[in-house]
């Protein structure tokens, strides 16, 4: 524990303070009101939601944020799901404040000798794996990629590279990878050597060789073995499900928007329809906690004031986070909140006799009336033709705050969203190059 003056000074060194209503921190909030250097303070619905606000801010800004909690509830703040997010914890106990500082980002170091791997044979295709966006090594890594002309993949959930360097971006890996499926694809003839620059990471479940490089010269040496055409393959947009089709339309209308994905079907739809098509998204590479998207979007809105947001959430998650939806309205966050409706808590509720039968029927909810009570206008999927989406975007750009778009979705998880999303799109690109050109994969 530190004394109160030191604790307040430490709080004011952050870029944002996320907290929640609690008698145990009221005096600390009152003291912060008199601190001229105090950063914005965001009061969320709970101590858990405060952590999600902090993660949304930190992951999209690269800045330090503090979660301020009552000491008795400090254990309820979970560690960030996004590795690049730096979130400190401030615990108030009486007249003392304890600051638990998140570790500094790991600085890039050249690979050690035992990590070095002999150059892969010419039968392999080399793909560069970039470090996450706010890693210290990222600027050099992007420079290396551009100098070499090689294709690159990203593993971060928030990354501008796909949009700024789309000619060299091949896809995003890491989202719920299915090891058996990926290994089967590799065994069938696909042979990829992932080039790991300092600071980059690739999960052990992703098949293929690893080549560690420490300099642009080493990367350039591999350039001779790589195919000259690294443009990302065009991805089919013939979804039968309404949710991904609507998200693709919204991404086209709002190219600078930030999409935020919640759990379950929403998570997979954002990955398939937006993240894997180069749209900038805030999402985790593991299953997102239910209700995560709304407070995370609030944090992202403080990191990027005025930037439009597309938040995708299921009706089960939304019912558990109505107060966080109200906070978006209270802060006039420019967001289109897409709520996927299927009346169940769990998208696989209809699979009787399956171990995936986890659904719970939800009570009938009048979402138009509920949202009207917190000052948010609602549009429905049936109305969401081109003109309706144009109106949503126009209202968003007018600064009127959040809007809700209701989309009816099947209870069963559609096959097009049930399969792993991420690396298979990169695999398909490699295979299409081989088929189209008649050449072996390189």
Order of alpha helices (4+ residues) and beta strands (2+ residues): alpha-beta-alpha-beta-alpha-beta-beta-beta-beta-alpha-beta-alpha-beta-alpha-beta-beta-alpha-alpha-beta-alpha-beta-alpha-beta-alpha-alpha-beta-alpha-beta-alpha-beta-alpha-alpha
